[in-house]
Amino acid sequence: MLTSQRKKIIMEKLASEGQVLAKQLSDFFEVSEDTIRRDLREMASEGLLQRVHGGALPASTAVVTFSERSQIEIAPKRAIAKAAAEMIASGQVVIIDGGTMSAELVKCIPKSLAATVVTHSPSVAMGLVDHPLIEVIIIGGRLYKHSIVSVGAAAVEAISHINADIYFMGVTGVHLTAGLSTGDLEEAYIKRALAARAAEVVVLASSDKLNAASQYTIGEITVANAIVVEQEASPELLSQFAQKGISVVRATSK
């Protein structure tokens, strides 16, 4: 079998099974594990998958710039954002993550809402300037330009003094075994710190993030108390989230 044919089958298995193991692939193709590991390395370098110990997972597609991501799948993002905004109650302290999903979330928050929003995203903060009843607290630090958020030790220190009711988390990967992940190490630290300071963590996940993984783990899937997804998301996958005790909210486009 040609290498290209083998890689095509590996991608098909990733799509259908959610992960592949090097030993099982070695047996299936009747080739050495070294050959499979070489295939996986090459595919990972092409951004086709995310290598993990013993095998590989589907790779997250969230690797383009912020401005490019903001133009991708706008309708599903708006539906998820609207469903998330409806979870916010008057008087709450709310942490809003950075990223394109959070930018949509801010647009859905009514100007009549009285609440406190904590964010490490300058974009989120600016989006709330015209909300007269929302107090905005900005977490400072080094600017991570890919997501336009503050990261670093100063940000972690400021986060440690917050007690929030709810945290809306953006991720690049949501996977049952690999957990919640993102593409930057410092950003993963920040998200983990924010999650630890909120009574409830709500993950906002468009379909391209589901059953995918990035390089840096934020935490196990159970860090999330709830996940807001598109209406069309796989019922089978969502039932597995529910079995983990995670509430699943399907966003409608209406």
C-alpha positions as CSV (number, residue, x, y, z in Angstrom):
1,M,0.0,0.0,0.0
2,L,1.3,3.5,-0.9
3,T,2.0,5.9,1.9
4,S,-0.7,8.3,0.6
5,Q,-3.3,5.6,0.7
6,R,-2.3,4.7,4.3
7,K,-2.6,8.3,5.3
8,K,-6.0,8.6,3.7
9,I,-7.3,5.6,5.7
10,I,-5.8,7.1,8.9
11,M,-7.7,10.3,8.3
12,E,-10.9,8.3,7.7
13,K,-10.3,6.4,11.0
14,L,-9.7,9.7,12.9
15,A,-13.0,11.1,11.5
16,S,-15.0,8.0,12.4
17,E,-13.4,6.9,15.7
18,G,-12.1,10.2,17.2
19,Q,-8.6,8.8,17.7
20,V,-6.1,6.3,16.4
21,L,-3.4,4.2,18.2
22,A,-0.1,3.4,16.6
23,K,-0.1,-0.2,17.7
24,Q,-3.6,-0.8,16.2
25,L,-2.6,0.9,13.0
26,S,0.6,-1.2,12.8
27,D,-1.5,-4.4,13.0
28,F,-4.1,-3.1,10.6
29,F,-1.7,-2.1,7.9
30,E,0.8,-4.9,8.7
31,V,3.7,-2.5,8.9
32,S,6.1,-1.6,11.7
33,E,5.1,0.9,14.5
34,D,8.1,3.0,13.3
35,T,6.5,3.3,9.9
36,I,3.2,4.4,11.5
37,R,4.9,6.9,13.8
38,R,6.7,8.4,10.7
39,D,3.3,8.7,9.0
40,L,1.8,10.4,12.0
41,R,4.8,12.8,12.3
42,E,4.4,13.9,8.7
43,M,0.7,14.3,9.0
44,A,1.1,16.4,12.2
45,S,3.6,18.6,10.4
46,E,0.9,19.2,7.8
47,G,-1.6,20.1,10.4
48,L,-3.8,17.1,9.7
49,L,-3.8,15.6,13.2
50,Q,-2.5,16.1,16.7
51,R,0.0,13.5,18.0
52,V,-0.4,12.2,21.5
53,H,1.3,9.5,23.4
54,G,0.6,6.2,21.6
55,G,-1.3,7.7,18.7
56,A,-3.1,10.7,17.4
57,L,-6.3,12.8,17.7
58,P,-8.0,15.1,15.2
59,A,-6.3,18.4,14.9
60,S,-8.1,21.7,15.7
61,T,-8.6,24.0,12.7
62,A,-8.3,27.2,14.8
63,V,-4.8,28.2,13.6
64,V,-5.5,31.2,11.4
65,T,-5.3,34.8,12.6
66,F,-8.0,36.5,14.7
67,S,-9.3,38.6,11.8
68,E,-9.5,35.5,9.6
69,R,-11.2,33.5,12.3
70,S,-13.8,36.3,12.9
71,Q,-15.1,35.7,9.3
72,I,-15.5,32.0,9.6
73,E,-18.8,30.3,10.4
74,I,-20.4,33.6,11.7
75,A,-24.0,32.3,11.9
76,P,-23.1,29.3,14.2
77,K,-21.0,31.5,16.4
78,R,-23.8,34.0,16.8
79,A,-26.2,31.3,17.7
80,I,-23.8,29.9,20.4
81,A,-23.1,33.5,21.6
82,K,-26.8,34.3,21.9
83,A,-27.4,31.1,24.0
84,A,-24.5,32.0,26.2
85,A,-25.6,35.6,26.8
86,E,-29.0,34.3,28.0
87,M,-27.2,32.5,30.8
88,I,-26.0,35.7,32.4
89,A,-28.1,37.0,35.3
90,S,-28.3,40.6,36.6
91,G,-25.8,41.3,39.4
92,Q,-23.4,38.5,38.5
93,V,-19.6,38.7,38.2
94,V,-18.9,37.2,34.8
95,I,-15.5,36.2,33.2
96,I,-15.4,36.4,29.4
97,D,-12.6,34.9,27.6
98,G,-10.9,36.3,24.5
99,G,-11.4,35.0,20.9
100,T,-13.9,35.4,18.1
101,M,-16.7,33.6,19.9
102,S,-16.4,36.0,22.9
103,A,-16.5,38.9,20.5
104,E,-19.9,37.6,19.3
105,L,-21.0,37.0,22.9
106,V,-20.4,40.6,23.8
107,K,-22.7,41.7,20.9
108,C,-25.5,39.6,22.4
109,I,-25.4,41.1,25.9
110,P,-28.4,43.5,26.3
111,K,-27.5,47.1,27.3
112,S,-30.0,46.8,30.1
113,L,-28.0,44.2,31.9
114,A,-26.4,45.2,35.2
115,A,-23.3,43.0,35.9
116,T,-19.5,43.0,36.3
117,V,-17.5,41.6,33.5
118,V,-13.9,40.5,34.1
119,T,-11.8,39.9,30.9
120,H,-8.2,39.7,29.8
121,S,-9.4,40.6,26.3
122,P,-9.1,44.3,25.2
123,S,-11.6,43.5,22.4
124,V,-14.2,42.3,24.9
125,A,-13.6,45.3,27.1
126,M,-14.0,47.7,24.2
127,G,-17.2,45.9,23.1
128,L,-18.8,46.7,26.5
129,V,-18.0,50.5,26.5
130,D,-21.6,51.4,25.5
131,H,-23.2,49.1,28.2
132,P,-23.9,51.7,30.9
133,L,-24.8,49.2,33.7
134,I,-21.8,46.8,33.2
135,E,-18.6,47.4,35.2
136,V,-15.6,46.2,33.2
137,I,-12.5,44.9,34.9
138,I,-9.5,44.3,32.6
139,I,-6.8,41.8,33.4
140,G,-3.4,43.1,32.2
141,G,-0.2,41.3,31.0
142,R,1.7,40.5,27.8
143,L,-0.6,40.6,24.7
144,Y,-0.9,37.3,22.9
145,K,-1.7,38.6,19.5
146,H,-3.2,35.4,18.0
147,S,-6.2,35.7,20.3
148,I,-5.8,39.3,21.4
149,V,-5.6,38.5,25.1
150,S,-3.3,39.2,28.1
151,V,-1.1,36.3,29.3
152,G,1.8,35.9,31.7
153,A,2.5,36.0,35.4
154,A,1.0,39.4,36.0
155,A,-2.3,38.1,34.5
156,V,-2.3,35.0,36.7
157,E,-1.6,37.0,39.8
158,A,-4.6,39.4,39.1
159,I,-6.9,36.4,38.3
160,S,-6.1,34.9,41.7
161,H,-8.1,37.7,43.5
162,I,-11.3,37.1,41.5
163,N,-14.4,35.2,42.6
164,A,-16.8,34.9,39.7
165,D,-20.2,33.4,39.2
166,I,-19.6,32.1,35.6
167,Y,-16.7,31.9,33.2
168,F,-17.3,31.7,29.4
169,M,-14.3,29.8,28.1
170,G,-13.1,29.7,24.5
171,V,-11.1,26.7,23.4
172,T,-9.6,25.2,20.2
173,G,-10.2,21.6,21.1
174,V,-12.9,19.7,23.0
175,H,-12.2,16.0,23.3
176,L,-13.5,13.3,25.6
177,T,-10.1,11.9,26.4
178,A,-7.7,14.7,25.6
179,G,-10.0,17.2,27.4
180,L,-10.0,21.0,26.7
181,S,-7.1,22.4,24.8
182,T,-5.6,25.4,23.1
183,G,-2.7,26.2,20.8
184,D,-0.6,28.3,23.2
185,L,1.0,27.2,26.5
186,E,0.6,30.5,28.3
187,E,-3.0,30.9,27.2
188,A,-3.7,27.4,28.6
189,Y,-2.3,28.6,32.0
190,I,-4.6,31.6,31.9
191,K,-7.7,29.6,31.0
192,R,-6.9,27.1,33.8
193,A,-6.5,30.0,36.3
194,L,-9.7,31.6,35.2
195,A,-11.6,28.3,35.5
196,A,-10.4,27.9,39.0
197,R,-11.9,31.2,40.0
198,A,-15.4,30.6,38.7
199,A,-18.4,28.8,40.3
200,E,-19.4,27.6,36.8
201,V,-17.4,27.1,33.6
202,V,-19.2,27.2,30.3
203,V,-17.3,26.2,27.2
204,L,-18.3,27.8,23.9
205,A,-17.6,25.2,21.1
206,S,-18.4,25.5,17.4
207,S,-18.4,22.2,15.6
208,D,-14.8,22.5,14.3
209,K,-13.7,22.4,18.0
210,L,-15.6,19.3,18.9
211,N,-13.7,16.0,18.9
212,A,-10.5,17.9,18.2
213,A,-7.3,18.6,20.1
214,S,-4.5,21.2,20.2
215,Q,-1.0,21.1,21.7
216,Y,-1.7,22.4,25.2
217,T,-4.2,21.0,27.7
218,I,-6.3,23.3,29.8
219,G,-7.8,20.5,31.8
220,E,-10.0,17.4,31.6
221,I,-13.3,17.6,29.9
222,T,-15.0,17.8,33.3
223,V,-13.5,21.2,33.9
224,A,-16.6,22.3,32.0
225,N,-19.9,22.4,33.8
226,A,-21.7,23.1,30.6
227,I,-20.9,23.2,26.8
228,V,-22.8,25.4,24.4
229,V,-22.8,23.8,20.9
230,E,-24.5,24.2,17.5
231,Q,-27.9,22.7,17.0
232,E,-26.5,20.3,14.5
233,A,-23.7,18.9,16.7
234,S,-23.5,15.1,16.9
235,P,-26.1,13.6,19.3
236,E,-23.8,10.6,20.0
237,L,-20.9,12.9,21.0
238,L,-23.2,15.1,23.1
239,S,-24.6,12.1,25.0
240,Q,-21.0,11.2,25.9
241,F,-20.5,14.7,27.4
242,A,-23.8,14.3,29.3
243,Q,-22.6,11.0,30.7
244,K,-19.6,12.9,32.2
245,G,-22.1,15.1,34.1
246,I,-21.7,18.1,31.7
247,S,-24.8,20.0,30.7
248,V,-25.2,20.4,27.0
249,V,-26.9,23.5,25.6
250,R,-27.9,23.4,21.9
251,A,-27.9,26.8,20.3
252,T,-30.6,27.5,17.8
253,S,-30.2,30.0,14.9
254,K,-33.7,31.3,15.3
